[in-house]
Amino acid sequence: MAWDTFAKVHGSCLGVGEVLPLTEDASFEALLQRGNRIQIPVEVRWRYRLEPGEILQVDIVSPGRYLPSRGRFYARLQKSGRVTVPWEQVVKHDLKSGILVAVTLLAGKR
């Protein structure tokens, strides 16, 4: 089913509304999963028509011991709707599975 048809049929029941390209930043909170993965919510993927294989610029803010730490990286969207946090970011910000991170998908040219 095409995205346009899907949005017309299911858009109102999901509360998504209009389907838009990623022209604005999308923010949400997510748990860091096993394998350093972050799940992109279905509402965000549907609203901004994110397809598997797309390269996204991701900004994460994780709680630190004294101050929050921020990291920015590029990631490819997997078929499962997840992105993988690079190992360098995991070590630099002392990230562990199960912690809550604030995630922002940054708008840009796609």
Backbone bond lengths (Angstrom), bond angles and torsions (degrees), N, CA, C in turn:
res aa  C-N    CA-C-N  psi(-1)  N-CA   C-N-CA  omega(-1)  CA-C   N-CA-C  phi
1 M - - - 1.448 - - 1.527 108.24 -
2 A 1.294 117.48 133.18 1.468 122.20 -179.84 1.528 109.86 -70.19
3 W 1.348 115.12 154.67 1.457 119.66 -179.50 1.519 112.10 -60.62
4 D 1.334 117.46 -40.18 1.468 119.70 -178.71 1.515 110.79 -61.90
5 T 1.323 116.66 -45.79 1.454 120.72 179.00 1.519 110.42 -64.80
6 F 1.333 116.77 -43.02 1.456 120.85 179.97 1.525 111.06 -60.89
7 A 1.324 116.65 -42.88 1.462 120.62 -178.98 1.524 111.04 -65.76
8 K 1.327 116.84 -38.67 1.464 119.65 179.50 1.520 110.98 -67.10
9 V 1.326 116.47 -38.45 1.458 120.41 -177.01 1.518 111.52 -77.46
10 H 1.344 117.28 -45.81 1.452 121.39 -171.49 1.519 114.54 -107.79
11 G 1.312 118.89 -5.61 1.461 120.88 -174.16 1.515 113.87 -59.81
12 S 1.320 117.91 -43.19 1.455 119.76 -175.82 1.524 112.03 -72.32
13 C 1.339 118.62 -35.00 1.455 119.88 -178.31 1.520 111.39 -75.56
14 L 1.329 118.68 -22.54 1.455 121.68 179.43 1.520 112.09 -87.81
15 G 1.311 118.11 -13.05 1.444 120.85 -176.30 1.510 111.87 74.13
16 V 1.313 116.92 16.68 1.453 120.91 -177.29 1.512 110.57 -81.02
17 G 1.296 117.07 -39.80 1.452 120.20 -178.04 1.506 110.96 80.42
18 E 1.301 116.54 -138.77 1.456 122.02 -176.35 1.526 111.40 -73.74
19 V 1.319 116.09 141.98 1.457 121.75 177.54 1.525 108.11 -86.39
20 L 1.337 116.50 125.52 1.461 121.44 -174.35 1.519 110.94 -125.75
21 P 1.328 118.47 149.96 1.458 119.38 169.93 1.531 108.88 -72.30
22 L 1.316 116.74 164.28 1.466 120.33 -178.18 1.524 109.30 -76.17
23 T 1.334 115.06 79.19 1.456 121.27 179.17 1.518 111.04 -104.41
24 E 1.320 116.22 -5.18 1.458 121.56 177.69 1.528 107.43 -133.78
25 D 1.306 115.75 157.66 1.456 119.82 179.83 1.523 110.07 -69.45
26 A 1.317 116.49 140.04 1.460 122.46 177.78 1.525 107.79 -114.78
27 S 1.325 117.63 121.95 1.463 122.28 -177.12 1.525 110.66 -116.00
28 F 1.316 115.92 144.62 1.457 122.51 177.00 1.518 108.12 -163.76
29 E 1.330 116.13 169.22 1.456 121.20 176.08 1.519 108.25 -111.11
30 A 1.329 115.69 144.74 1.462 120.21 -178.01 1.519 109.67 -148.32
31 L 1.325 114.92 155.43 1.454 120.73 173.61 1.522 109.02 -85.81
32 L 1.310 115.59 140.52 1.458 119.86 173.85 1.525 107.14 -76.72
33 Q 1.322 115.74 118.65 1.455 120.80 -175.09 1.522 111.24 -91.23
34 R 1.325 115.15 174.84 1.460 121.28 177.75 1.532 109.44 -58.69
35 G 1.291 116.34 140.64 1.457 120.26 -178.70 1.514 112.72 80.84
36 N 1.341 117.30 17.83 1.474 123.48 177.80 1.523 111.75 59.40
37 R 1.308 117.09 42.33 1.464 121.43 -178.85 1.519 110.65 -108.66
38 I 1.328 113.92 149.24 1.465 121.78 176.05 1.523 106.92 -122.45
39 Q 1.336 116.56 129.53 1.462 122.36 178.98 1.529 109.21 -85.64
40 I 1.327 116.60 124.54 1.467 121.47 174.85 1.535 106.62 -83.34
41 P 1.335 118.73 126.04 1.468 119.76 -178.41 1.532 112.33 -58.51
42 V 1.320 115.42 147.22 1.463 121.82 -178.66 1.523 110.47 -59.32
43 E 1.323 117.71 -39.56 1.467 121.19 -178.99 1.523 111.19 -59.97
44 V 1.333 116.13 -40.03 1.469 120.55 179.67 1.530 109.69 -68.81
45 R 1.339 116.73 -44.68 1.461 119.81 -179.81 1.521 111.74 -62.70
46 W 1.328 117.70 -41.24 1.468 120.76 -179.74 1.517 111.80 -71.66
47 R 1.319 115.97 -43.28 1.468 118.95 -176.58 1.525 112.07 -63.40
48 Y 1.322 116.84 -40.43 1.460 120.91 -176.21 1.530 113.13 -101.19
49 R 1.329 117.73 10.42 1.467 123.05 177.42 1.518 112.43 53.20
50 L 1.300 116.85 47.34 1.462 120.28 179.77 1.523 108.60 -79.28
51 E 1.308 115.62 126.19 1.464 122.34 -178.04 1.519 109.64 -106.75
52 P 1.344 117.84 148.39 1.468 120.19 174.93 1.531 110.65 -57.26
53 G 1.317 115.03 139.13 1.458 120.62 -179.70 1.516 113.55 96.91
54 E 1.331 118.21 -12.85 1.466 120.15 179.57 1.526 110.04 -69.97
55 I 1.323 115.69 146.88 1.457 122.66 176.54 1.524 107.40 -95.03
56 L 1.329 115.95 124.87 1.461 121.94 -178.31 1.524 109.80 -119.06
57 Q 1.316 115.97 145.67 1.462 119.97 171.93 1.525 106.61 -93.74
58 V 1.322 115.87 120.49 1.457 122.31 -172.53 1.519 109.43 -115.55
59 D 1.329 116.10 135.86 1.455 122.75 176.12 1.523 106.75 -119.22
60 I 1.339 118.01 124.51 1.458 120.56 178.78 1.519 109.87 -120.22
61 V 1.317 115.73 146.53 1.458 122.47 174.31 1.524 106.16 -125.17
62 S 1.320 115.63 119.57 1.455 120.08 -179.00 1.520 109.43 -113.39
63 P 1.320 115.82 149.95 1.470 117.84 178.12 1.517 109.69 -70.94
64 G 1.308 115.96 133.23 1.465 120.95 176.79 1.513 109.37 -104.24
65 R 1.310 116.06 177.61 1.463 118.62 178.07 1.524 110.79 -66.35
66 Y 1.322 116.53 -40.53 1.462 120.18 -177.57 1.522 111.62 -118.75
67 L 1.321 116.32 -40.48 1.462 121.19 179.97 1.532 109.07 -132.90
68 P 1.314 117.74 147.33 1.467 118.62 175.37 1.525 110.61 -66.75
69 S 1.324 116.36 148.99 1.459 119.89 178.15 1.526 109.23 -115.75
70 R 1.320 114.92 146.35 1.457 121.64 -175.20 1.520 109.71 -119.70
71 G 1.330 114.61 138.73 1.455 120.22 177.34 1.517 110.65 -136.26
72 R 1.316 116.39 146.70 1.467 121.52 179.89 1.519 108.20 -132.10
73 F 1.335 115.72 134.55 1.460 120.55 -177.36 1.524 109.46 -156.99
74 Y 1.329 115.15 167.67 1.455 122.30 174.22 1.517 108.23 -100.88
75 A 1.337 116.10 141.66 1.462 120.18 179.88 1.527 109.46 -144.35
76 R 1.325 115.12 150.32 1.463 121.54 177.34 1.525 108.50 -95.62
77 L 1.324 116.56 131.96 1.456 121.84 178.63 1.524 109.29 -73.66
78 Q 1.323 116.55 125.01 1.458 121.85 -179.83 1.525 110.17 -84.06
79 K 1.332 116.86 168.05 1.466 121.30 178.55 1.522 111.78 -61.43
80 S 1.325 116.63 -28.63 1.463 121.13 -178.68 1.533 112.33 -79.80
81 G 1.333 118.07 -3.41 1.460 121.17 -179.58 1.518 112.83 86.03
82 R 1.308 117.13 17.35 1.458 121.19 -179.87 1.529 110.88 -110.99
83 V 1.324 114.91 157.92 1.458 121.69 170.04 1.520 106.97 -123.07
84 T 1.319 116.05 149.59 1.460 121.40 -179.76 1.521 109.36 -100.99
85 V 1.336 114.89 130.75 1.460 121.07 176.40 1.525 107.43 -79.86
86 P 1.329 118.08 127.97 1.473 120.31 -179.80 1.531 111.89 -60.20
87 W 1.328 114.55 148.45 1.452 120.72 -177.48 1.530 111.94 -58.80
88 E 1.310 117.49 -36.24 1.469 120.37 179.70 1.528 111.05 -60.63
89 Q 1.340 116.92 -39.84 1.468 120.87 178.75 1.528 111.14 -68.44
90 V 1.328 116.50 -37.61 1.467 120.94 179.49 1.524 110.22 -62.31
91 V 1.315 116.38 -45.83 1.471 120.52 -178.87 1.524 110.45 -69.91
92 K 1.328 117.10 -44.80 1.473 121.49 -176.45 1.526 112.02 -61.02
93 H 1.338 116.47 -39.54 1.467 120.61 -175.21 1.527 112.86 -103.39
94 D 1.340 116.79 7.60 1.461 122.73 177.73 1.539 110.89 52.50
95 L 1.323 116.12 53.34 1.459 121.60 -179.40 1.526 110.38 -85.34
96 K 1.319 115.60 141.54 1.462 122.26 177.85 1.524 108.41 -129.05
97 S 1.318 115.84 152.48 1.466 119.85 177.27 1.529 109.76 -59.86
98 G 1.320 115.43 138.88 1.455 121.00 176.67 1.513 115.43 94.87
99 I 1.349 118.69 -5.97 1.463 118.24 179.17 1.529 109.50 -86.01
100 L 1.305 115.17 152.41 1.460 122.02 -179.83 1.524 109.04 -88.60
101 V 1.330 116.19 127.42 1.457 121.16 178.12 1.527 109.24 -123.68
102 A 1.321 115.78 147.09 1.455 121.49 173.43 1.523 107.78 -88.68
103 V 1.328 116.49 126.65 1.456 122.08 -174.44 1.528 109.21 -117.59
104 T 1.325 116.79 138.10 1.454 122.28 173.41 1.507 108.19 -130.42
105 L 1.323 116.06 123.79 1.463 121.30 172.06 1.519 106.01 -88.85
106 L 1.314 116.48 118.69 1.454 121.41 -174.45 1.523 110.74 -87.06
107 A 1.311 115.30 136.29 1.458 121.27 179.03 1.508 109.35 -73.52
108 G 1.292 115.35 148.52 1.458 120.89 178.30 1.503 109.32 -177.31
109 K 1.313 116.30 -173.55 1.450 120.53 177.75 1.514 109.21 -71.68
110 R 1.341 116.52 134.58 1.463 120.70 -179.59 1.485 110.11 -115.15
